[in-house]
Amino acid sequence: MALTILGLSGALGHDSAAALYVGGKLIAAAEEERFVRAKHARNRIPYESAKFCLEQAGIAPSNVDIVTIAYAPISIFGKARWHYARHHWYAPDHSLDAILMGNRRFKRFRRKILWCLEQLGFDVGTVRLQPVEHQLAAASSAYYCSGFKEKTAILCIGDNEEYATTFFGYGERGKIHIIKEFYAPESLGALYAALSEYLGFDKLDGQLSAMSMAAYGDATRYDFSRLARFENGELIINTDYVNVVGSRRYKEEGKYYSFSSKLVEWLGPRPEETAAEAPYVDYAASMQALVEKLALEMMDYYLGDILRETGKIAFAGSCSMNLKLNQRIIARPEVQELFVQPAFGEAGVSVGAAAYISEQQGVPVEKMENVYLGPNYSNEDVIAACVSHLDKPQWQLIEDAPEYIADILAEGHPVAWFQGRMEFGPHAMGNRSILGCPSVVGVVERIKSQLKVCVPWRPFNSSMLDTAATQMLEIDHPSTFMNFAFDVKDKYKRRVAEIVREDNTARIQVLKREHNPRYYDLMIHMERLTGNGVLLSTSLNPDGEPMACSPKEALDMFFSSDLQYLVMEDVLVVKA
């Protein structure tokens, strides 16, 4: 039987997930939050997601060869624990814990995972459980999933999940080589998260909103250089202000934050709500400029020679979600192609850990071509959900769903669209999406009003035919996973104005037909009706809730909103 590896992540903090490789092929992957219906699945073990992966593949626990987790023991003889202890001297409990206890997170995680495996039916006495260091798992999720065969620069900029926060290295002939790691509190990801908290966003998913907010501000009005600098090959975070623990944490209304009172004294009180006004939009812009500057300086310092040699780079970690940073990377003349792991955060290391072990066992993994790795449902499942739903929806079967939906979209109506396998990662890419026609003026505001969203920077993305991308975008670069912002050519900006942001860029998924034929056909019909093979897209969920997984959840979301049209597979539901 082919080598079967189950990768697990999360459980002690957030975004627990599971991924299953069989013979080097990624069969299934999903986040726990989608099943337990709790955003980020805080402090949850990846039980439901692991159960789904096994059921999807039709594999019994006894047939899994290796289970791997994205935490590992950290030796006291290395730099990581000592660096952490020295830079957290002001919080002796944290400092001593690093020296005396090592990676306590690994020990707790391993214990919880063994309990989880026992509930799933594994024999914990014989199960082969292999740990992988967190940043190595992140690097693996970028490099091994990229499909690059040339020598590849590897960049990971994340938060403080383990001691290491940042990874520079390269992949060659299937092996990963480490050039440099930075350790907590030296973390651009944690810096961005801390300032996102200050701006009023959630620490875990507020970075995308803060990045969108930055487009409204002026980065030249404030100098944020006191917060961090890169010199002589070292990243230095000013922990008088950010990336703090213990008594330095700012407290407000009983909640502790990862920035200090000194930051509030400097910038002023936190906004009462995420305000679309100065100075907060300018703070967001200044933060974005600082992170871009430092990330590019570090990339040039450690990876410049490799990039000039082959031009290939793979990127993962929380900062890889930063579209403007990614846009600046691919604009570099030495960069030929950038691959960004689509599940860039904690969920993605489940894939990375499993991919790493597979490669170590001599079974190369396939390139990650799409994210359609979750559950799927039949028309019969959808109809059963409609019949049993409390709102008693009126439904009907339609013959050609893509053509039918295109007609509705072209008339200016948003459509909730549920089909195929659920996406892995934070972005909806045509299977759990709310769609709009970007040439219809005001469709973004119409979707926001129907979803009852007031924030001006909820990220709205777009999907585009591969044949349209070369005509409409300034740069021809693969963009399978909505990880890049592109400048739209001037002559197309008016035609698809609703997808163009304040900074004149658009976040694009460039779709090939073989990856999602049904979604591709929908855009073909849109191109016939409007002249543009482009769709506006946002995920099928209300603010603060996970993306819909099942037909019932799609119906719950639909009836909690003012959306008028929902299509699930070939079943149409319309509100009066």
N, C-alpha and C positions, 0 to 999 in steps of 0.2 A: 504493500500500500504506500502511496505517496506520503512524504513527510508532512505531518500536520502540526501546526504551531498555533496556539492561542495566545494572543498578546492582550494584556490587561493594564489599564492605567487608572489614575485618580484615586478614589476611595478615602483618602485622608483629607483632601481639600475640596476639590471641585472637578467637574467635567470628567467623571469616570467614563470609561469606554472600553469596548472590546473589539478585536480584529482577529480574523482567522485566515491563515495562509494554508493552502493545501498544494503541495508540489510546486511552490513558488508563485502560485496564483492567489491573489486576494479575493477570497470567496465572499466575505461579508465583513462589514464594520458598522458600528452604530454607537451613539452616545446613550448613556443611561438616562439622561434627562428626558429623552423622547418617550420612554416607557413609563417612568415613574411620574411624569408630568410636573416636574419641579425644575425650574431654570437652574442650569449648572449642576444639578444633582449634588448639592453641597453635602459633604460627609457621607456619601452613599457609595456602597461597593458596586462593582459592575456586574451584578447578578443577572438582571434582565437582559442586558446587552450581550453577555456571554451566552446566555440561554438561547437568544435569538440566533447568534452566529452558528452555534452547534446545530440547531434545528434547520436553519437555512441550508447548511451543507449536508444534512442528514447523517451527522457523525455522532456517535455515542462518546461520552467522556472517556471510556476505556480505550478508544481509538486515537485519542490525542497523544502525540508523541512528547511534546514539550509545552509547558505553560511558562510564559515569560512575563516579567513585570518590569516597569520602567523606574525602579529604584534599586540601589545596590549598596552594599557596605562601602564606606569611605575610610581608607586607611589613615591612621594617626601619623604615619610617616610621610604622608604627602603634604602639600601646601594648604589644601582646602580648609581643613578644620582649624588650623592655626591662624590662617588669614581671617576667617570668620570670627574667631575668639578675640583676636587683636583689635579688630575694627568694631567690635561690640562691647568694648570695655565698660561703657557707660551702663550696660545692662548685664551685670555679673551672672545672673541666672542663665541668660542665653550663652554667654561666653563660656562658662564652666560646662554647660551641657554639651557644647561642641567638643570640648577637650575630653571630658570624662565619658560621655555616653556615645559619641560618634554619631552615626546617622540613625537617630532614634526613629525618624520617619520610616526608614526602610524596615526596621524591626516591627513597628506597629502595622505597617502596610502588609508585610508578609503574613503576619498573624491573621489579619482580617481576610486576606486572599485565600489562605488555607481554609478558613471557615466557609468562605463563599464557594470554593471548589467542592467542599464536602456537601453543601446544599445542592449543588448541581449534579451530584452523583459520582464525583471523582473519588478514587481511593487515595486519601491524602498520605497514606503510608508509603505508597509507591510512586506517586505522581512526580514527574521530573520538572522541578520548578527552578528556572534559571533567571537571575536578576541581570539587568542591564542598567548602567548608570544613566541618569535622566538625560543629560546633555548628549551622551552618545546615542541614546534612542532618538532624540530629536534630530541629530545629524544624520542618522540612518533613515529617518522618515523623509528627509530631503534628498540625500544622495541616491539611495537604492531605489526610491520611487521615481526619480527623474528619468531613468532610462539612459542617462548619458554614458557613453562608452569611453570618451576621452578623459584625460586627467581633469578632475573637476574641483574647483574651489568650493568649500563648504562653510557656510556662515549660519550660526544660530545665535539669536539674541532674544533671550527670554526673561522670565522672572526668577524668583527665588524658590523653586520647587525643591532643589537639593542645594548643596553648597555652590556648585558651578552654575553660573548664570549665562555665560557667553562662551561660544566655541568658535575657534578658527581652525580649519584644517583642510585636508583635501582627500579626495577619493581617487584611487588608481587601481585598475585591475581587480575591482571588487573589494579592496581593502580601504579602510578609513585610517588616516594618519592625523594625529593631533599636532597642531602648531602652537596654539596658545589657548588657555582658558582663563576667564576672569571669575572671581568668586564673590559671593554676597559680602557686603552690600553693593558692590560694583555692578550695577545692572541698569541698562537703559530701559529695559522693559518695565522694571519696577518703578523707575523714575516716571515714565509715561503714565503708568497706572496711578501713582501717587498724585500727580497733577490732574489726572482725570477725576479722581476723587474730590480734589479741591474744587474743581469746576462743577461739581454736583452730580457726576455720573457714578454708576456702579463700578467698583474696581475691576471686576472681571470682564464685563462686556462694554464698559463705557469708553474704551479707547477708540473704537470705530466712530462713535458719536463725537468724541473730542476732536478726532481728525477731521471729520466733516465740519465741525464748528470752526476749525482753524481757517477754512477757506473764506470765512466772513471777516477775518481780522487782518491787522497790519503787524507783521513780525518786527518791523523796524522801531516800533514805539517802545518796546521794552527789551532790555538786555538780560537774558536768563543765564548768561555764562557762569555766574557764581554757583550754579547748581551742579555743574559737572564739567570736566575737562579731560582731554586726552593728550598726554605728553610723555615722551620717552618710552612709548610702547605700552603705557599703562592708562587705564580708565580710572578716574578718581571722582567719586560721587561725594558731594558735600552733605554728610549726614547730620549737619546742624539743621538742615531743611527737609530732606526727603530720605526715603528708604530707611526709616527709623523703626526701632522696636522699643518695647518697655516704656520707661517713664518719659521718653522723648515724644511719644505719640500724642498728637492733638486729640482732645476729647471734646465732643459737643453732643449734648442731649443724650448722654450715656453711651455714645458710640465712639470707638477709637479709630483713628485714621493712620495711614502710613506716611504722613508728613507731620511736621512739628509745629508748635505754636509760633516759632520764629518765621515760618513761611507765611502764616496768617498776619503776623505783624508787618511783614514786608509788603505783601500783596493786598492786604485788606481782608475783610470778612468774606467767607464763602458766600456765593450767591444763594438767595433763598430758594430759588429754583434755577434750572439751567437756562440762564438769561442770554438772549440773543442781542447783546448790547456790549458796548465798551464798559470797563476794560477787559471783560472776560473773554470776548472773542479775540482780542489782541493777545491776551495771555496764551490762549490756545495756539495762535499762530506763532508766537515766540517759542513755545515749547516744541512745536513741530519743527521749526527751523533748527533748534538746538539738537534735537535727536537726529535729524537728517545729517547735519554737519558732522557730529561725532561718529555716527555709524559709517559714513563714507570715509572719514579719516582712518578709522580702524580697519575698514575693508582694504583701503589702499596700502596701509602699513603691513598687514599680515598676508593679504591675498593678491596684492598687485602683480607680483611676478607670475603667479599661476594664471591669472586672468590674461595677462599679456601673452602667455604661452598657448593657451587653448581657448579662452573666451567663455568657458562654461562655469556657471555658478549655481549652487543649490542652497536654498534659504529656508529656515524654519524658525519657530519660536514666536512669541507674542508680537515682536516688532516686525515680523514678516507680513502681518496683516496691514502694515502701513503702506497704503497705495502710493502716496507721494514719494516715499523713500524708494519703493520698488520702481517707480517711474524714473527716478533719478539714476538708479543703478543701470537700468537697461538703456539709458541715454548715453552711458559711458562708451567711448569708442572701442575700448578693449573688451567690452562685454558683448558676446555674440548671442547668448541665450541664458535666461534666468528661469530656473524652476522653483516655484514656491509650493511647499506642501499645503494643500487646500485645507486640511484640518490642522491649522498651524499651532494650536495651543496644546493643552494637556491631553485632549482626546487623541491627537495625532501620534503621540508617543506610543500608544498601543500598537499602531501599525509599525512604527519605527523599531520598537523592541522585537517584534515578531520577525520583521525583515532582517534585522541584524543577526538573530539566531539562525534563521534560514540560510543566510549567506555563510555563517560560520560552519554550518553543517554541510556546506558544499552544494546547496540548492539555490541558485540565483533566483531573485524575485523579478517578476515582470514589471514593466513601466506602469505607473498609475495613470491610466488613460481617462478615467471618469470617477465620479463620486457616487454613482448610483449603486449603493452597496447595502441599503437597508431593506425593510419589509416591503412587499407589494401585495395588492389586493385585487380580486376578480370583480366583475360586474355583480356576481351573486353576493359577494361580501358587502359591496356598496348598497345594493338594494336591501339586504337584511338590516344594515345599519339605518337606512331611511325608515324602514317599517317599524323598527323598535325605538326610534328617537322620540324624545318627549315632545318636540316641536311639530311632529307629524308632517314632515316636508312632503310637498307634492313633487313627484319625480317622473321623468320619462326617459326612455332610451333614445339616443340619437345615432344616426348611421355614420356620419363622418364628423367626428368631434373636432378635429383641427379646423376644417373648413367652417363649421358652424360657429366655433368660437371666434375665428378671424372676423366674421361678419359682425359679431357683437362688439368686438374690440374696435373695429374700424368706425363704428357708430359713436365711439367715445365712452363706452361702458367698461369699467374694470371687471375682471373675471377672476374668481378663485379657481385654481387649476390643480387638480390632484390626480396623479397618474404614475404608473410604474413604481420603481423602487425608490424609497426615500433616500435623500442625499445624506452623505456623511460629511460632517463639518458644518460650519455656521451658515453657509450660504445656500439659498434655494436656487437651483439651476434648471428649472423647468419641470420639476416633478411635484414639488410642494410650494407653489408660487401663487402670488397675486399679480396678475398681468394687466398692463395698460398699453395703449397705443401712443408712442412718444411724439407723434405728429399732431395729436389732439391737444390744443392749448388748454392748460389747467387740469390735465388728468392726474398729475401728482397731488394737487390739492384735493381733487375729488376722492382719490384713494385715501388720503390722510383723513378727510372728513368722514368717510365711510368706516374707517378703522378707528375713528375717534382719537387720532393722534394729533397733538398740538405742537410738538417739538419740531422746529424747522429743519433739523439736521438728522432726522431718522434716515439712515442710508438707503437710497434707492439705486438699484443696479440696472443693468440691461443685458440682454442677450442678442446676438447678432449672427447672421449667416456667415460662414467663412468666406463665401463669395462676395459679401458686402464689405467685409472688414478692410480688404486691401483698397477699396474705393474711398471709404469714409474716414479712416484713421491715419494720422500722420506717420506712425511707426508701424511697420509690419513685424509683429512679434507674437509668438504663440500665447494665447490667453484662454486656456481651457477652463480655468477655475475662478474667474472674477478676482484675480489677485493683482490686477494692474489698473492704473488710471491712464487713459490715453487722451491726447489732444485730438479733437475732432476737426477735420478739415473745414475751413470757413464756409464753403458752399453747402455743407450738410448741416451746419449748426442750427439753421432755422427749420430745416426739414424734420429734425429730431430734437427740437429744443428742450423737451421735457426730460431728456437724459443728461443734458449738459449742466454741470454744476457751476457754482459761483467762480471757480478758478478756471473755467472753460475746459474742464476735462470730463470724461465719462468713464465710469467703471464698467468694463465690458467682459462678458463671456463670449468668446468666439467659438461657435459650435460647428462641429463636423457631423455630417448626417449619421455616420456609423455609431456615434456615441449616444444619440437620442433621436431616433427617426421620427417619432410622433411630434416632438417639440420642433424639430427641423421643418416638418411639413407645415406646422402651424405658421412658422415664419415665412415659408414659401407663399402661403395664401396671403399673408400680410403684405408681402412684397407685391403680389399681384393687385391687391386692393389699394395700397397706399404709395407704392413705389419704393418702400423702405423695408428691407428684410430685418427689422429690428423690433424688439419688444422691451418695454419697461417692466422690471421685475422686482418684487420684494417678497420676503418669506411669508408663508402661510401661517401666521401666528399673530395674536395681539401682543402689544408691548408687555414685556415682563414674563411671557410664557414661552415654552419651547415650541419649535416647529411642529405642526400636526404630523402625527405618525399614521394613525388609522382613520378610516372613514368617519367614525364617531367623533373623533377630535376635529376633523375638518368641518363637520356639521355643527359642533359646539361653537367653534370659532365663527362660522358663517352666521349663526343666529345671534351671536353676541355683538355682531357688527351691523352696519347698514349696507353691506354689500348686497347686490341684487342677484348676481349670477354665480353659481357654483357648478363646476363640471368635475365629476369623479369618474375616471375611466370613460365609459360611454353613457353615463347617467347625468342628466341635467336636472338641477334643482333651481327653481326661480321663485323669488319672493314676489308676492302681489305688489 
